[in-house]
């Protein structure tokens, strides 16, 4: 795996992600960057797709990116923090009176 070195501003990055703890730390860093508008590259996404055990063992209920990645990979949803119960676009749609029906745009 190509480790994104920019995700380690606070310490020296590991040479390899071998342990479950190292993978969990990397997942946290990837999700944190994604939550702030820096999505992971395709290679990282392909690698993370194989980390279901890490996602399941170390959930990040406050990270929208974590829940997005689980959805992208087709994995079951896990509990979110209450304020993350709906994606932001759905909240805005409700506030502005738009329906869920996207067929009107097709």
Secondary structure by P-SEA (a helix, b strand, c coil): cccccccccccccccccccaaaaaaaaaaaaaaaaacccccaaaaaaaccaaaaaaaccccccaaaaaaaaaaccccccccccccccaaaaaaaaacccccccccc
